[in-house]
Amino acid sequence: MMTLRIATGLLLTATLACDTTSGGSLTPEPTSVTEFHISVFNACTDDVTLHVGTSQTEGRKVLLFKLSRDSFKGTNEAVWLLDETEAPIALYQPIQGNQKIKVTADCSALVKDS
């Protein structure tokens, strides 16, 4: 019984600590990240657009071709996945340092890539 409670607690903690958002609030939390490097893979069979910036209106766009990988660096910024109308549909908030993420095969989310 105690093992089940510990496992449930760890699962809940891991879920709450996730830095990927899809469908929820697309407003990034305040962060102290000063530098990050992201390698991103597009598992979607369509080209997608990412927006990298301090807000949804400030920053730069990154076009990621279908089934390809790209990388970029940033500072205190967030990464949004945009739909075909350029509306944000998912948010990834980088952590300090190097990381790998991917656009899911259904083109709807940004998740950590192992």
Sequence and secondary structure as in RCSB ss.txt:
>XXXX:A:sequence
MMTLRIATGLLLTATLACDTTSGGSLTPEPTSVTEFHISVFNACTDDVTLHVGTSQTEGRKVLLFKLSRDSFKGT
NEAVWLLDETEAPIALYQPIQGNQKIKVTADCSALVKDS
>XXXX:A:secstr
 HHHHHHHHHHHHHHHT  EEESS  S        EEEEEEE SSS EEEEEESSSSSSEEEEE TT EEEEEES
S EEEEE TTS EEEEE   SEEEEEEE TTSS EEE  
